[in-house]
């Protein structure tokens, strides 16, 4: 009994410390960016090469990634035997993205779950299990992209092994019980939507890297993307600020992209993403105003 109380106290203490840790990481990361920026003027020179056409292109790509993420939401809910329209899925994804970045402690997933529970009485255990399937595909694709730096064409063999392993894993009792009740016939749709989302992310990173370091190859961008994506699993901060950069610096031996390029590309990426989120916030607000005006008009 005493052990249970100690464990509960530890969990409660960690929950209270988490927001403080997240704020500390953000402050330290911003300070490190500023310090590095002034100590390495070449970062500024690299960013000055950014053209307006590239910024527009990045915004288009990021919008495409949001649409792909909405596709993963549709597929995830199909696993839960719930059909949601594409437009509603896009609005829900946009809401979540904005809240996840500007809200406290990456609260986007919690908002999404609360919305679906209230509107559709979605079984949250099923939704959590389906979300784990999505995270599995995200991690598998990202891990394979990271390993590309070591395996190259051997990666095709590894993909085959991963597919066979996934099919076998479904028959393992522990896993099959966790996935019980899901419409697993839709797993391929979720796998495809996740792959499209990651493809958008890879093209975004490649475009940014080429802007600040034109000699960057696509294979380097693939490895870079894999390392950046894996930061999702340990992130406590909005947009994985600090954690993504740490993963990219630790994996330099694989992608061989310089620290200066990583910092410059990260600054560019954060700036474009914030602009996109502000645009989505305006779109969401406009949608709300329009729907309210329509409801008043129909009275």
Secondary structure, 3 states (H helix, E strand, C coil): CHHHHHHHHHHHHHHHHHHHHHHHHHHHHHHHHHHHHHHCCHHHHHHCCCCHHHHHHHHHHHHHHHHHHHHHHHHHHHHCCCCCCHHHHHHHHHHHHHHHHHCCCCCHHHHHHHHHHHHHCCCHHHHHHHHHHHHHHHHHHHHHHHHHHHHCCHHHHHHHHHHHHHHHHCCCHHHHHHCCCCCHHHHHHHHHHHHHHHHHHHHHHHHHHHHHCCCCCHHHHHHHHHHHHHHHHHCCCHHHCCHHHHHHHHCHHHHCCCHHHHHHHHHHHHHHHHHHHHHHHHHHHHHHHHHHHHHHHCC
